[in-house]
């Protein structure tokens, strides 16, 4: 049976945050005049998150658990939760409580006003280093200048999605999933709600700078082909400069005679163009690798077991 609101929570090693998470969610959701479910996706946690989730489900049937067969990553776990959610509206929420559940009431109000997507934009980012804030701002500026789709800056996955938007997202089967871009790409009527982001409640984030770098690459390559165009135009520019320089050398030889070039300048030129070629091949390889992942057409995820659903093999159906 479908409910009014589904909260989708990807979980990876969050055992210390679960009690506070469910307490705050219950406090927020119980006064609202709607039915709800909490769809928790265990993304191959190595701690006792799954055991804790099952215990919470036994105490509160509104808490439902999807246990993936291994760690697939947050974007895939979020997609799995959206597949299993039955609500007329769906809200993705991180388990670390950096995005305050107390904002859910405002998201619902805007949804009832007729908005299909109500996304929460970070006005401030507490508990983060200046380097993290700088790189985040640089990423959003870069993707905004490169992508034809406007992706709201300083905006994570925390938002309300109307069922029409959810059904649209479920029609997008790509394997390299940049959910922030997908949320923006589907369109519909959207509005922003500003908020101050809190520090992580407990535990350590698994997002190091290497993972963030790869995440940024996924975002850029998923929503822009500009890097390919840049190297095309750069190649044309270098070829033009080389042609002009060749004409200069021919003219100088005709006027002043043969001049033996120096070894140093020859090596610098060779290494420079060799580096340009390798970078070009790397950019092409990034896109080609993503094409390779897509043509294999593997399922996005596998579910080992699920709790609180009629048929765990049929996402979206529950008792």
C-alpha positions as protocol buffer text, in pm:
chain_id: "A"
residue {
  index: 1
  type: UNK
  ca { x: 0 y: 0 z: 0 }
}
residue {
  index: 2
  type: UNK
  ca { x: 137 y: 338 z: -103 }
}
residue {
  index: 3
  type: UNK
  ca { x: 201 y: 612 z: 152 }
}
residue {
  index: 4
  type: UNK
  ca { x: 209 y: 991 z: 132 }
}
residue {
  index: 5
  type: UNK
  ca { x: 579 y: 1039 z: 204 }
}
residue {
  index: 6
  type: UNK
  ca { x: 887 y: 817 z: 167 }
}
residue {
  index: 7
  type: UNK
  ca { x: 1218 y: 909 z: 330 }
}
residue {
  index: 8
  type: UNK
  ca { x: 1503 y: 732 z: 150 }
}
residue {
  index: 9
  type: UNK
  ca { x: 1820 y: 691 z: 357 }
}
residue {
  index: 10
  type: UNK
  ca { x: 2138 y: 536 z: 209 }
}
residue {
  index: 11
  type: UNK
  ca { x: 2342 y: 386 z: 493 }
}
residue {
  index: 12
  type: UNK
  ca { x: 2707 y: 281 z: 506 }
}
residue {
  index: 13
  type: UNK
  ca { x: 2868 y: 226 z: 847 }
}
residue {
  index: 14
  type: UNK
  ca { x: 2625 y: 454 z: 1034 }
}
residue {
  index: 15
  type: UNK
  ca { x: 2548 y: 241 z: 1342 }
}
residue {
  index: 16
  type: UNK
  ca { x: 2630 y: 524 z: 1583 }
}
residue {
  index: 17
  type: UNK
  ca { x: 2389 y: 767 z: 1415 }
}
residue {
  index: 18
  type: UNK
  ca { x: 2081 y: 548 z: 1373 }
}
residue {
  index: 19
  type: UNK
  ca { x: 1917 y: 598 z: 1713 }
}
residue {
  index: 20
  type: UNK
  ca { x: 1935 y: 977 z: 1691 }
}
residue {
  index: 21
  type: UNK
  ca { x: 1835 y: 968 z: 1325 }
}
residue {
  index: 22
  type: UNK
  ca { x: 1512 y: 777 z: 1386 }
}
residue {
  index: 23
  type: UNK
  ca { x: 1430 y: 977 z: 1700 }
}
residue {
  index: 24
  type: UNK
  ca { x: 1452 y: 1306 z: 1514 }
}
residue {
  index: 25
  type: UNK
  ca { x: 1264 y: 1172 z: 1213 }
}
residue {
  index: 26
  type: UNK
  ca { x: 983 y: 1037 z: 1429 }
}
residue {
  index: 27
  type: UNK
  ca { x: 957 y: 1369 z: 1615 }
}
residue {
  index: 28
  type: UNK
  ca { x: 928 y: 1554 z: 1284 }
}
residue {
  index: 29
  type: UNK
  ca { x: 700 y: 1314 z: 1095 }
}
residue {
  index: 30
  type: UNK
  ca { x: 445 y: 1212 z: 1361 }
}
residue {
  index: 31
  type: UNK
  ca { x: 276 y: 1557 z: 1385 }
}
residue {
  index: 32
  type: UNK
  ca { x: 239 y: 1580 z: 1005 }
}
residue {
  index: 33
  type: UNK
  ca { x: -104 y: 1480 z: 872 }
}
residue {
  index: 34
  type: UNK
  ca { x: 27 y: 1218 z: 633 }
}
residue {
  index: 35
  type: UNK
  ca { x: 138 y: 857 z: 622 }
}
residue {
  index: 36
  type: UNK
  ca { x: 506 y: 784 z: 580 }
}
residue {
  index: 37
  type: UNK
  ca { x: 774 y: 518 z: 547 }
}
residue {
  index: 38
  type: UNK
  ca { x: 1149 y: 522 z: 607 }
}
residue {
  index: 39
  type: UNK
  ca { x: 1325 y: 324 z: 334 }
}
residue {
  index: 40
  type: UNK
  ca { x: 1677 y: 250 z: 462 }
}
residue {
  index: 41
  type: UNK
  ca { x: 1925 y: 106 z: 211 }
}
residue {
  index: 42
  type: UNK
  ca { x: 2217 y: -77 z: 372 }
}
residue {
  index: 43
  type: UNK
  ca { x: 2499 y: -33 z: 121 }
}
residue {
  index: 44
  type: UNK
  ca { x: 2722 y: -319 z: 233 }
}
residue {
  index: 45
  type: UNK
  ca { x: 2801 y: -175 z: 577 }
}
residue {
  index: 46
  type: UNK
  ca { x: 3092 y: -340 z: 761 }
}
residue {
  index: 47
  type: UNK
  ca { x: 2973 y: -245 z: 1109 }
}
residue {
  index: 48
  type: UNK
  ca { x: 2649 y: -337 z: 1287 }
}
residue {
  index: 49
  type: UNK
  ca { x: 2429 y: -102 z: 1083 }
}
residue {
  index: 50
  type: UNK
  ca { x: 2222 y: -384 z: 933 }
}
residue {
  index: 51
  type: UNK
  ca { x: 2158 y: -547 z: 1272 }
}
residue {
  index: 52
  type: UNK
  ca { x: 2051 y: -212 z: 1415 }
}
residue {
  index: 53
  type: UNK
  ca { x: 1825 y: -142 z: 1118 }
}
residue {
  index: 54
  type: UNK
  ca { x: 1649 y: -477 z: 1153 }
}
residue {
  index: 55
  type: UNK
  ca { x: 1596 y: -412 z: 1526 }
}
residue {
  index: 56
  type: UNK
  ca { x: 1445 y: -71 z: 1451 }
}
residue {
  index: 57
  type: UNK
  ca { x: 1222 y: -225 z: 1184 }
}
residue {
  index: 58
  type: UNK
  ca { x: 1089 y: -479 z: 1433 }
}
residue {
  index: 59
  type: UNK
  ca { x: 999 y: -199 z: 1674 }
}
residue {
  index: 60
  type: UNK
  ca { x: 859 y: 32 z: 1405 }
}
residue {
  index: 61
  type: UNK
  ca { x: 712 y: -123 z: 1086 }
}
residue {
  index: 62
  type: UNK
  ca { x: 734 y: 214 z: 912 }
}
residue {
  index: 63
  type: UNK
  ca { x: 1112 y: 158 z: 900 }
}
residue {
  index: 64
  type: UNK
  ca { x: 1186 y: -67 z: 603 }
}
residue {
  index: 65
  type: UNK
  ca { x: 1524 y: -209 z: 512 }
}
residue {
  index: 66
  type: UNK
  ca { x: 1677 y: -288 z: 173 }
}
residue {
  index: 67
  type: UNK
  ca { x: 2003 y: -480 z: 217 }
}
residue {
  index: 68
  type: UNK
  ca { x: 2222 y: -467 z: -94 }
}
residue {
  index: 69
  type: UNK
  ca { x: 2445 y: -763 z: -179 }
}
residue {
  index: 70
  type: UNK
  ca { x: 2760 y: -549 z: -145 }
}
residue {
  index: 71
  type: UNK
  ca { x: 2876 y: -188 z: -137 }
}
residue {
  index: 72
  type: UNK
  ca { x: 2764 y: -26 z: -463 }
}
residue {
  index: 73
  type: UNK
  ca { x: 2822 y: 337 z: -364 }
}
residue {
  index: 74
  type: UNK
  ca { x: 2592 y: 610 z: -243 }
}
residue {
  index: 75
  type: UNK
  ca { x: 2446 y: 704 z: -581 }
}
residue {
  index: 76
  type: UNK
  ca { x: 2339 y: 346 z: -653 }
}
residue {
  index: 77
  type: UNK
  ca { x: 2208 y: 298 z: -298 }
}
residue {
  index: 78
  type: UNK
  ca { x: 2001 y: 613 z: -337 }
}
residue {
  index: 79
  type: UNK
  ca { x: 1866 y: 483 z: -668 }
}
residue {
  index: 80
  type: UNK
  ca { x: 1770 y: 154 z: -501 }
}
residue {
  index: 81
  type: UNK
  ca { x: 1583 y: 340 z: -228 }
}
residue {
  index: 82
  type: UNK
  ca { x: 1396 y: 546 z: -486 }
}
residue {
  index: 83
  type: UNK
  ca { x: 1300 y: 224 z: -668 }
}
residue {
  index: 84
  type: UNK
  ca { x: 1156 y: 74 z: -349 }
}
residue {
  index: 85
  type: UNK
  ca { x: 983 y: 391 z: -225 }
}
residue {
  index: 86
  type: UNK
  ca { x: 605 y: 403 z: -268 }
}
residue {
  index: 87
  type: UNK
  ca { x: 530 y: 755 z: -145 }
}
residue {
  index: 88
  type: UNK
  ca { x: 348 y: 1025 z: -337 }
}
residue {
  index: 89
  type: UNK
  ca { x: 658 y: 1226 z: -251 }
}
residue {
  index: 90
  type: UNK
  ca { x: 1013 y: 1103 z: -184 }
}
residue {
  index: 91
  type: UNK
  ca { x: 1283 y: 1275 z: 23 }
}
residue {
  index: 92
  type: UNK
  ca { x: 1645 y: 1149 z: 8 }
}
residue {
  index: 93
  type: UNK
  ca { x: 1823 y: 1207 z: 339 }
}
residue {
  index: 94
  type: UNK
  ca { x: 2177 y: 1131 z: 459 }
}
residue {
  index: 95
  type: UNK
  ca { x: 2212 y: 930 z: 780 }
}
residue {
  index: 96
  type: UNK
  ca { x: 2484 y: 1158 z: 920 }
}
residue {
  index: 97
  type: UNK
  ca { x: 2221 y: 1426 z: 1003 }
}
residue {
  index: 98
  type: UNK
  ca { x: 2413 y: 1706 z: 835 }
}
residue {
  index: 99
  type: UNK
  ca { x: 2086 y: 1777 z: 655 }
}
residue {
  index: 100
  type: UNK
  ca { x: 1832 y: 1853 z: 932 }
}
residue {
  index: 101
  type: UNK
  ca { x: 1513 y: 1640 z: 927 }
}
residue {
  index: 102
  type: UNK
  ca { x: 1337 y: 1938 z: 1086 }
}
residue {
  index: 103
  type: UNK
  ca { x: 1329 y: 2095 z: 739 }
}
residue {
  index: 104
  type: UNK
  ca { x: 1096 y: 1821 z: 608 }
}
residue {
  index: 105
  type: UNK
  ca { x: 784 y: 2012 z: 714 }
}
residue {
  index: 106
  type: UNK
  ca { x: 886 y: 2311 z: 500 }
}
residue {
  index: 107
  type: UNK
  ca { x: 961 y: 2085 z: 203 }
}
residue {
  index: 108
  type: UNK
  ca { x: 613 y: 1932 z: 233 }
}
residue {
  index: 109
  type: UNK
  ca { x: 452 y: 2277 z: 253 }
}
residue {
  index: 110
  type: UNK
  ca { x: 617 y: 2386 z: -71 }
}
residue {
  index: 111
  type: UNK
  ca { x: 517 y: 2057 z: -233 }
}
residue {
  index: 112
  type: UNK
  ca { x: 154 y: 2120 z: -140 }
}
residue {
  index: 113
  type: UNK
  ca { x: 183 y: 2463 z: -298 }
}
residue {
  index: 114
  type: UNK
  ca { x: 236 y: 2285 z: -630 }
}
residue {
  index: 115
  type: UNK
  ca { x: 614 y: 2246 z: -665 }
}
residue {
  index: 116
  type: UNK
  ca { x: 738 y: 1914 z: -802 }
}
residue {
  index: 117
  type: UNK
  ca { x: 1092 y: 1944 z: -664 }
}
residue {
  index: 118
  type: UNK
  ca { x: 1182 y: 2133 z: -347 }
}
residue {
  index: 119
  type: UNK
  ca { x: 1560 y: 2126 z: -298 }
}
residue {
  index: 120
  type: UNK
  ca { x: 1752 y: 2241 z: 8 }
}
residue {
  index: 121
  type: UNK
  ca { x: 2044 y: 2475 z: -70 }
}
residue {
  index: 122
  type: UNK
  ca { x: 2326 y: 2510 z: 182 }
}
residue {
  index: 123
  type: UNK
  ca { x: 2356 y: 2866 z: 307 }
}
residue {
  index: 124
  type: UNK
  ca { x: 2654 y: 2768 z: 523 }
}
residue {
  index: 125
  type: UNK
  ca { x: 2859 y: 2448 z: 565 }
}
residue {
  index: 126
  type: UNK
  ca { x: 2959 y: 2400 z: 928 }
}
residue {
  index: 127
  type: UNK
  ca { x: 3224 y: 2151 z: 1031 }
}
residue {
  index: 128
  type: UNK
  ca { x: 3402 y: 2153 z: 693 }
}
residue {
  index: 129
  type: UNK
  ca { x: 3755 y: 2271 z: 620 }
}
residue {
  index: 130
  type: UNK
  ca { x: 3827 y: 2571 z: 402 }
}
residue {
  index: 131
  type: UNK
  ca { x: 3979 y: 2337 z: 143 }
}
residue {
  index: 132
  type: UNK
  ca { x: 3660 y: 2130 z: 125 }
}
residue {
  index: 133
  type: UNK
  ca { x: 3451 y: 2445 z: 84 }
}
residue {
  index: 134
  type: UNK
  ca { x: 3689 y: 2585 z: -179 }
}
residue {
  index: 135
  type: UNK
  ca { x: 3693 y: 2266 z: -387 }
}
residue {
  index: 136
  type: UNK
  ca { x: 3314 y: 2232 z: -360 }
}
residue {
  index: 137
  type: UNK
  ca { x: 3261 y: 2588 z: -484 }
}
residue {
  index: 138
  type: UNK
  ca { x: 3515 y: 2532 z: -764 }
}
residue {
  index: 139
  type: UNK
  ca { x: 3333 y: 2216 z: -872 }
}
residue {
  index: 140
  type: UNK
  ca { x: 2991 y: 2383 z: -885 }
}
residue {
  index: 141
  type: UNK
  ca { x: 3132 y: 2679 z: -1078 }
}
residue {
  index: 142
  type: UNK
  ca { x: 3303 y: 2444 z: -1322 }
}
residue {
  index: 143
  type: UNK
  ca { x: 3003 y: 2224 z: -1390 }
}
residue {
  index: 144
  type: UNK
  ca { x: 2776 y: 2529 z: -1416 }
}
residue {
  index: 145
  type: UNK
  ca { x: 2996 y: 2673 z: -1691 }
}
residue {
  index: 146
  type: UNK
  ca { x: 3028 y: 2341 z: -1875 }
}
residue {
  index: 147
  type: UNK
  ca { x: 2685 y: 2180 z: -1850 }
}
residue {
  index: 148
  type: UNK
  ca { x: 2383 y: 2287 z: -2058 }
}
residue {
  index: 149
  type: UNK
  ca { x: 2166 y: 2182 z: -1760 }
}
residue {
  index: 150
  type: UNK
  ca { x: 2156 y: 2416 z: -1461 }
}
residue {
  index: 151
  type: UNK
  ca { x: 2264 y: 2224 z: -1152 }
}
residue {
  index: 152
  type: UNK
  ca { x: 2197 y: 2430 z: -837 }
}
residue {
  index: 153
  type: UNK
  ca { x: 2522 y: 2510 z: -649 }
}
residue {
  index: 154
  type: UNK
  ca { x: 2573 y: 2407 z: -285 }
}
residue {
  index: 155
  type: UNK
  ca { x: 2284 y: 2165 z: -314 }
}
residue {
  index: 156
  type: UNK
  ca { x: 2306 y: 1799 z: -222 }
}
residue {
  index: 157
  type: UNK
  ca { x: 2058 y: 1515 z: -248 }
}
residue {
  index: 158
  type: UNK
  ca { x: 1834 y: 1648 z: 31 }
}
residue {
  index: 159
  type: UNK
  ca { x: 1513 y: 1749 z: -146 }
}
residue {
  index: 160
  type: UNK
  ca { x: 1150 y: 1651 z: -197 }
}
residue {
  index: 161
  type: UNK
  ca { x: 1057 y: 1479 z: -523 }
}
residue {
  index: 162
  type: UNK
  ca { x: 700 y: 1445 z: -642 }
}
residue {
  index: 163
  type: UNK
  ca { x: 595 y: 1100 z: -765 }
}
residue {
  index: 164
  type: UNK
  ca { x: 597 y: 1228 z: -1125 }
}
residue {
  index: 165
  type: UNK
  ca { x: 963 y: 1321 z: -1085 }
}
residue {
  index: 166
  type: UNK
  ca { x: 1041 y: 984 z: -925 }
}
residue {
  index: 167
  type: UNK
  ca { x: 883 y: 798 z: -1217 }
}
residue {
  index: 168
  type: UNK
  ca { x: 1087 y: 1011 z: -1459 }
}
residue {
  index: 169
  type: UNK
  ca { x: 1408 y: 928 z: -1271 }
}
residue {
  index: 170
  type: UNK
  ca { x: 1329 y: 556 z: -1284 }
}
residue {
  index: 171
  type: UNK
  ca { x: 1332 y: 579 z: -1663 }
}
residue {
  index: 172
  type: UNK
  ca { x: 1700 y: 687 z: -1660 }
}
residue {
  index: 173
  type: UNK
  ca { x: 1903 y: 363 z: -1649 }
}
residue {
  index: 174
  type: UNK
  ca { x: 2260 y: 497 z: -1677 }
}
residue {
  index: 175
  type: UNK
  ca { x: 2525 y: 321 z: -1469 }
}
residue {
  index: 176
  type: UNK
  ca { x: 2741 y: 624 z: -1386 }
}
residue {
  index: 177
  type: UNK
  ca { x: 2480 y: 808 z: -1186 }
}
residue {
  index: 178
  type: UNK
  ca { x: 2532 y: 1169 z: -1082 }
}
residue {
  index: 179
  type: UNK
  ca { x: 2205 y: 1211 z: -895 }
}
residue {
  index: 180
  type: UNK
  ca { x: 2232 y: 1588 z: -843 }
}
residue {
  index: 181
  type: UNK
  ca { x: 2250 y: 1632 z: -1219 }
}
residue {
  index: 182
  type: UNK
  ca { x: 1971 y: 1382 z: -1282 }
}
residue {
  index: 183
  type: UNK
  ca { x: 1744 y: 1564 z: -1038 }
}
residue {
  index: 184
  type: UNK
  ca { x: 1804 y: 1884 z: -1236 }
}
residue {
  index: 185
  type: UNK
  ca { x: 1786 y: 1725 z: -1582 }
}
residue {
  index: 186
  type: UNK
  ca { x: 1429 y: 1593 z: -1546 }
}
residue {
  index: 187
  type: UNK
  ca { x: 1301 y: 1948 z: -1503 }
}
residue {
  index: 188
  type: UNK
  ca { x: 950 y: 2002 z: -1362 }
}
residue {
  index: 189
  type: UNK
  ca { x: 864 y: 2291 z: -1131 }
}
residue {
  index: 190
  type: UNK
  ca { x: 1145 y: 2342 z: -882 }
}
residue {
  index: 191
  type: UNK
  ca { x: 1217 y: 2579 z: -593 }
}
residue {
  index: 192
  type: UNK
  ca { x: 1507 y: 2621 z: -349 }
}
residue {
  index: 193
  type: UNK
  ca { x: 1490 y: 2634 z: 32 }
}
residue {
  index: 194
  type: UNK
  ca { x: 1804 y: 2776 z: 203 }
}
residue {
  index: 195
  type: UNK
  ca { x: 1936 y: 2618 z: 523 }
}
residue {
  index: 196
  type: UNK
  ca { x: 2249 y: 2600 z: 739 }
}
residue {
  index: 197
  type: UNK
  ca { x: 2420 y: 2261 z: 718 }
}
residue {
  index: 198
  type: UNK
  ca { x: 2523 y: 2107 z: 1049 }
}
residue {
  index: 199
  type: UNK
  ca { x: 2847 y: 1918 z: 1118 }
}
residue {
  index: 200
  type: UNK
  ca { x: 2838 y: 1540 z: 1096 }
}
residue {
  index: 201
  type: UNK
  ca { x: 2676 y: 1395 z: 1410 }
}
residue {
  index: 202
  type: UNK
  ca { x: 2914 y: 1102 z: 1478 }
}
residue {
  index: 203
  type: UNK
  ca { x: 3171 y: 893 z: 1295 }
}
residue {
  index: 204
  type: UNK
  ca { x: 3399 y: 981 z: 1006 }
}
residue {
  index: 205
  type: UNK
  ca { x: 3299 y: 1046 z: 648 }
}
residue {
  index: 206
  type: UNK
  ca { x: 3424 y: 799 z: 387 }
}
residue {
  index: 207
  type: UNK
  ca { x: 3450 y: 1074 z: 126 }
}
residue {
  index: 208
  type: UNK
  ca { x: 3820 y: 1150 z: 87 }
}
residue {
  index: 209
  type: UNK
  ca { x: 3957 y: 1387 z: -178 }
}
residue {
  index: 210
  type: UNK
  ca { x: 4032 y: 1106 z: -423 }
}
residue {
  index: 211
  type: UNK
  ca { x: 3670 y: 989 z: -411 }
}
residue {
  index: 212
  type: UNK
  ca { x: 3548 y: 1347 z: -442 }
}
residue {
  index: 213
  type: UNK
  ca { x: 3773 y: 1397 z: -746 }
}
residue {
  index: 214
  type: UNK
  ca { x: 3628 y: 1088 z: -917 }
}
residue {
  index: 215
  type: UNK
  ca { x: 3278 y: 1198 z: -818 }
}
residue {
  index: 216
  type: UNK
  ca { x: 3343 y: 1535 z: -983 }
}
residue {
  index: 217
  type: UNK
  ca { x: 3466 y: 1359 z: -1298 }
}
residue {
  index: 218
  type: UNK
  ca { x: 3147 y: 1152 z: -1306 }
}
residue {
  index: 219
  type: UNK
  ca { x: 2940 y: 1468 z: -1279 }
}
residue {
  index: 220
  type: UNK
  ca { x: 3124 y: 1653 z: -1553 }
}
residue {
  index: 221
  type: UNK
  ca { x: 3140 y: 1363 z: -1799 }
}
residue {
  index: 222
  type: UNK
  ca { x: 2775 y: 1271 z: -1735 }
}
residue {
  index: 223
  type: UNK
  ca { x: 2642 y: 1615 z: -1816 }
}
residue {
  index: 224
  type: UNK
  ca { x: 2889 y: 1777 z: -2053 }
}
residue {
  index: 225
  type: UNK
  ca { x: 3087 y: 1692 z: -2366 }
}
residue {
  index: 226
  type: UNK
  ca { x: 3278 y: 2020 z: -2345 }
}
residue {
  index: 227
  type: UNK
  ca { x: 3608 y: 1851 z: -2242 }
}
residue {
  index: 228
  type: UNK
  ca { x: 3608 y: 1665 z: -2574 }
}
residue {
  index: 229
  type: UNK
  ca { x: 3540 y: 1987 z: -2763 }
}
residue {
  index: 230
  type: UNK
  ca { x: 3814 y: 2170 z: -2573 }
}
residue {
  index: 231
  type: UNK
  ca { x: 4080 y: 1924 z: -2688 }
}
residue {
  index: 232
  type: UNK
  ca { x: 3946 y: 1935 z: -3043 }
}
residue {
  index: 233
  type: UNK
  ca { x: 3985 y: 2312 z: -3054 }
}
residue {
  index: 234
  type: UNK
  ca { x: 4319 y: 2295 z: -2873 }
}
residue {
  index: 235
  type: UNK
  ca { x: 4445 y: 2048 z: -3134 }
}
residue {
  index: 236
  type: UNK
  ca { x: 4334 y: 2282 z: -3413 }
}
residue {
  index: 237
  type: UNK
  ca { x: 4505 y: 2577 z: -3243 }
}
residue {
  index: 238
  type: UNK
  ca { x: 4833 y: 2388 z: -3195 }
}
residue {
  index: 239
  type: UNK
  ca { x: 4823 y: 2268 z: -3557 }
}
residue {
  index: 240
  type: UNK
  ca { x: 4771 y: 2625 z: -3675 }
}
residue {
  index: 241
  type: UNK
  ca { x: 5060 y: 2751 z: -3462 }
}
residue {
  index: 242
  type: UNK
  ca { x: 5281 y: 2470 z: -3592 }
}
residue {
  index: 243
  type: UNK
  ca { x: 5190 y: 2561 z: -3952 }
}
residue {
  index: 244
  type: UNK
  ca { x: 5276 y: 2927 z: -3889 }
}
residue {
  index: 245
  type: UNK
  ca { x: 5604 y: 2829 z: -3726 }
}
residue {
  index: 246
  type: UNK
  ca { x: 5690 y: 2597 z: -4016 }
}
residue {
  index: 247
  type: UNK
  ca { x: 5631 y: 2883 z: -4259 }
}
residue {
  index: 248
  type: UNK
  ca { x: 5858 y: 3103 z: -4046 }
}
residue {
  index: 249
  type: UNK
  ca { x: 6137 y: 2841 z: -4051 }
}
residue {
  index: 250
  type: UNK
  ca { x: 6111 y: 2799 z: -4429 }
}
residue {
  index: 251
  type: UNK
  ca { x: 6125 y: 3175 z: -4480 }
}
residue {
  index: 252
  type: UNK
  ca { x: 6421 y: 3213 z: -4243 }
}
residue {
  index: 253
  type: UNK
  ca { x: 6608 y: 2930 z: -4415 }
}
residue {
  index: 254
  type: UNK
  ca { x: 6556 y: 3086 z: -4756 }
}
residue {
  index: 255
  type: UNK
  ca { x: 6688 y: 3421 z: -4634 }
}
residue {
  index: 256
  type: UNK
  ca { x: 6964 y: 3327 z: -4386 }
}
residue {
  index: 257
  type: UNK
  ca { x: 7049 y: 2970 z: -4483 }
}
residue {
  index: 258
  type: UNK
  ca { x: 7028 y: 2646 z: -4283 }
}
residue {
  index: 259
  type: UNK
  ca { x: 7034 y: 2680 z: -3907 }
}
residue {
  index: 260
  type: UNK
  ca { x: 7088 y: 2368 z: -3691 }
}
residue {
  index: 261
  type: UNK
  ca { x: 6822 y: 2363 z: -3416 }
}
residue {
  index: 262
  type: UNK
  ca { x: 6922 y: 2311 z: -3055 }
}
residue {
  index: 263
  type: UNK
  ca { x: 6873 y: 1982 z: -2873 }
}
residue {
  index: 264
  type: UNK
  ca { x: 6705 y: 2142 z: -2568 }
}
residue {
  index: 265
  type: UNK
  ca { x: 6432 y: 2318 z: -2764 }
}
residue {
  index: 266
  type: UNK
  ca { x: 6368 y: 2000 z: -2964 }
}
residue {
  index: 267
  type: UNK
  ca { x: 6324 y: 1792 z: -2648 }
}
residue {
  index: 268
  type: UNK
  ca { x: 6098 y: 2049 z: -2484 }
}
residue {
  index: 269
  type: UNK
  ca { x: 5877 y: 2061 z: -2793 }
}
residue {
  index: 270
  type: UNK
  ca { x: 5861 y: 1681 z: -2817 }
}
residue {
  index: 271
  type: UNK
  ca { x: 5774 y: 1637 z: -2451 }
}
residue {
  index: 272
  type: UNK
  ca { x: 5515 y: 1914 z: -2465 }
}
residue {
  index: 273
  type: UNK
  ca { x: 5327 y: 1765 z: -2758 }
}
residue {
  index: 274
  type: UNK
  ca { x: 5362 y: 1417 z: -2613 }
}
residue {
  index: 275
  type: UNK
  ca { x: 5198 y: 1540 z: -2293 }
}
residue {
  index: 276
  type: UNK
  ca { x: 4918 y: 1705 z: -2488 }
}
residue {
  index: 277
  type: UNK
  ca { x: 4851 y: 1379 z: -2672 }
}
residue {
  index: 278
  type: UNK
  ca { x: 4842 y: 1177 z: -2349 }
}
residue {
  index: 279
  type: UNK
  ca { x: 4601 y: 1423 z: -2186 }
}
residue {
  index: 280
  type: UNK
  ca { x: 4380 y: 1410 z: -2494 }
}
residue {
  index: 281
  type: UNK
  ca { x: 4379 y: 1030 z: -2487 }
}
residue {
  index: 282
  type: UNK
  ca { x: 4297 y: 1043 z: -2115 }
}
residue {
  index: 283
  type: UNK
  ca { x: 3993 y: 1265 z: -2172 }
}
residue {
  index: 284
  type: UNK
  ca { x: 3873 y: 1040 z: -2453 }
}
residue {
  index: 285
  type: UNK
  ca { x: 3937 y: 737 z: -2231 }
}
residue {
  index: 286
  type: UNK
  ca { x: 3716 y: 880 z: -1954 }
}
residue {
  index: 287
  type: UNK
  ca { x: 3422 y: 899 z: -2191 }
}
residue {
  index: 288
  type: UNK
  ca { x: 3504 y: 567 z: -2358 }
}
residue {
  index: 289
  type: UNK
  ca { x: 3519 y: 394 z: -2020 }
}
residue {
  index: 290
  type: UNK
  ca { x: 3170 y: 520 z: -1940 }
}
residue {
  index: 291
  type: UNK
  ca { x: 3043 y: 399 z: -2276 }
}
residue {
  index: 292
  type: UNK
  ca { x: 3193 y: 58 z: -2194 }
}
residue {
  index: 293
  type: UNK
  ca { x: 3008 y: 48 z: -1862 }
}
residue {
  index: 294
  type: UNK
  ca { x: 2680 y: 139 z: -2029 }
}
residue {
  index: 295
  type: UNK
  ca { x: 2694 y: -115 z: -2313 }
}
residue {
  index: 296
  type: UNK
  ca { x: 2746 y: -401 z: -2067 }
}
residue {
  index: 297
  type: UNK
  ca { x: 2396 y: -318 z: -1938 }
}
residue {
  index: 298
  type: UNK
  ca { x: 2448 y: -481 z: -1599 }
}
residue {
  index: 299
  type: UNK
  ca { x: 2184 y: -429 z: -1330 }
}
residue {
  index: 300
  type: UNK
  ca { x: 2248 y: -127 z: -1112 }
}
residue {
  index: 301
  type: UNK
  ca { x: 2242 y: -334 z: -792 }
}
residue {
  index: 302
  type: UNK
  ca { x: 2142 y: -663 z: -634 }
}
residue {
  index: 303
  type: UNK
  ca { x: 1935 y: -695 z: -316 }
}
residue {
  index: 304
  type: UNK
  ca { x: 2037 y: -969 z: -73 }
}
residue {
  index: 305
  type: UNK
  ca { x: 1727 y: -935 z: 143 }
}
residue {
  index: 306
  type: UNK
  ca { x: 1463 y: -680 z: 238 }
}
residue {
  index: 307
  type: UNK
  ca { x: 1244 y: -621 z: 542 }
}
residue {
  index: 308
  type: UNK
  ca { x: 899 y: -463 z: 543 }
}
residue {
  index: 309
  type: UNK
  ca { x: 810 y: -529 z: 179 }
}
residue {
  index: 310
  type: UNK
  ca { x: 559 y: -774 z: 33 }
}
residue {
  index: 311
  type: UNK
  ca { x: 796 y: -889 z: -241 }
}
residue {
  index: 312
  type: UNK
  ca { x: 1161 y: -778 z: -214 }
}
residue {
  index: 313
  type: UNK
  ca { x: 1215 y: -868 z: -579 }
}
residue {
  index: 314
  type: UNK
  ca { x: 959 y: -615 z: -695 }
}
residue {
  index: 315
  type: UNK
  ca { x: 1067 y: -261 z: -602 }
}
residue {
  index: 316
  type: UNK
  ca { x: 787 y: -33 z: -496 }
}
residue {
  index: 317
  type: UNK
  ca { x: 549 y: -301 z: -369 }
}
residue {
  index: 318
  type: UNK
  ca { x: 505 y: -338 z: 7 }
}
residue {
  index: 319
  type: UNK
  ca { x: 254 y: -444 z: 265 }
}
